[in-house]
Amino acid sequence: MAENKYRPKNKNQNRSENEKNHKPMTAAQTASHNSAKRAENAPHTHKNNHRKKKEAPSKTPALPIHYTVLGGLNEIGKNMAVLEYGDDAIIIDCGMSFPDEDLLGVDVVLPDFTYVNKIKDKIRGIFITHGHEDHIGALPYLLKQMDIPVYAGRLTVALIDSKLKEHGLAGKMRLHVVEAGGIIHIGKELTVEMITVNHSIPDAMALAIKTPQGYIVHTGDFKVDFTPVMSPIIDLPRFGELGREGVLALLADSTNAERSGYTPSERVVGESYANLFHKAENKRIIVATFSSNLPRIQQIMSASAKDGRKVAVSGRSMINFVNIAQELGYLHVPEGLLIDIDAINHYPKDKVTLITTGSQGEPMSALTRMAFSDHRKVEVGPDDYIIISATPIPGNEKTVSKVVNELMRRGCVVVYEKMYDVHVSGHACQEELKIIHALTRPKFFIPVHGEQKHLYKHAQLAQSMGMPAKNVLITEIGKTIELTADKMAVVGSVPAGRVLVDGLGVGDVGSIVLRDRKHLSEDGLIVVVATFDSATGEIVSGPDIVTRGFVYVREAETLIDEIREAARRVLDDCSRNPRCDWSMMKSRVRDELSRMLFQKTKRSPMILPIIMDV
């Protein structure tokens, strides 16, 4: 059963007082301490006694750490990794991504769980850094296969719980809330500490994994924001303490590694809203943003309340996030501010703000449906002032532009991208990355979370701060990295890649299916149907020709007749050949028509022969 709704697991998850108050020794103190230890353990020698004191048994040497990334490298999204030490292992994040344009008909892309299934008896827990889809979206699919405890912040657990309900797993999984500073003991020799970081969603955490070899620090997605809207300031002192205690390896977010300077605070957007609400004058305000960006939603609501506007929410994910955030107390909504979307027409337009999904131009999102007059409850026009409060994710520029153009065609005023500072990133830029590197002082560094260009730039940044090139490793998904006190190296590989979800199926869309879909989308389909008399072997019906996506039949009757005649010739020839079975007959029809059609049209439609007998 799930743990008590969203309450921290227990007090012993917090760092012990000894750990909190521990002060690392100076270099001189360390040398003196080590010297004393050596003297204490050295054999005692006396003038008339040559017998040596029996030495204490040697300590078991530390085992190597193995770290395997299953997603989130050379791609945006689908973040997942496995860390192993001896007989214990943990999973870090379990995210999904959305399909590219070439993944026709695919709904969701998941990491490959093959290796996780192979070592499932070793896995002691799944640790989630924050509640974005690219970090939690694949969890229901994994938890259907294995029962593993999940550890995360309070909001993150609530969002995971909501996703599990959609998959029929409500109350069946072990979800544990861990507060910032909480420590979870894993197996015999591992602990995982959760550290507060800033991001575009509350309860974002970094992980400090303590091993006998030293700390492995995983930042998760983060930025350094000294004036956050909805969460504590990033715990930089703790990162500094870890650096003094000894960080073996740093695994840090690389999304903004190409950007110089610092990421602006989320409060910059709040200041922009005040100006934009003034510019909107007598218009209705519609703001499209990420449903998970609760600090931004809070600022929109605050600006609306100050401007005397009611607020409605549109989009399934937006409604879900707002309800969960209100229930947990993350959103502070003045009494009477929120109204149902059905009631927006009962108020003057200049007294309404609508917060909606669709900042990335998603085809089924609320804003896209409004732009193309397909929304059942909202019709936009010249009286609307629309703010797209997000920067297009790489690859989404065209879809966002299409929505913006359509909104403008309807007479709306549209504010988008970098106009008036309506969006700031949730990821650290170069100077913030340098702060984390300087505080943690890792021996080894592995850039994570980003495309190749981001990983490469982050590796360069680490080297610019004095880290030897041999201590920096840009890896790929599926590669297993071995870490010891002395070295870091790739020592193997495991199955990795992507699993495609189409509808209710998981993993049923492979390369052959995608190839066929692409073929159909480009050249169309021709179906050849013929019926034979099983007694005489003669054609009694057809061949009939059916086409989809190839030519318009009424305007290509001559070509269709030629296809029919070519198919008949092949079938007649085969019917006279006793060695020609149905499989060979279909193959010959397919080959002959493919050759003929390419000569005549320079196109290669998919050809599907159907042979029946009566």
Secondary structure, 3 states (H helix, E strand, C coil): CCCCCCCECCHHHECCHHHHHCCCCCHHHHHHHHHHHHHHHCCCCECCECCCCCCCCCCCCCCCEEEEEEECECECCCCEEEEEECCEEEEEEECCECCCCCCCCCCEEEECCHHHHHCCCCEEEEECCCCCHHHHCCHHHHHCCCCCCEEECHHHHHHHHHHHHHCCCCCCCCEEECCCCEEEEECCCEEEEEEECECCCCCCEEEEEEECCEEEEECCCCECCCCCCCCCCCCHHHHHHHHHHCEEEEEEECCCCCCCCCCCCCHHHHHHHHHHHHHHCCCEEEEECCCCCHHHHHHHHHHHHHCCCEEEEECHHHHHHHHHHHHHCCCCCCCCCECCHHHHHHCCHHHEEEEECCCCCCCCCHHHHHHCCCCCCCCCCCCEEEEECCCCCCCCHHHHHHHHHHHHHCCCEEECCCHHHCCCCCCCCHHHHHHHHHHHCCCEEEEECECHHHHHHHHHHHHHCCCCHHHECCCCCCEEEEECCCCEEEEEECCCCEEEEECCEECCCCHHHHHHHHHHHHHCEEEEEEEECCCCCCEEEEEEEEEECCCCHHHCHHHHHHHHHHHHHHHHHHHCCCCCCHHHHHHHHHHHHHHHHHHHHCCCCEEEEEEEEC
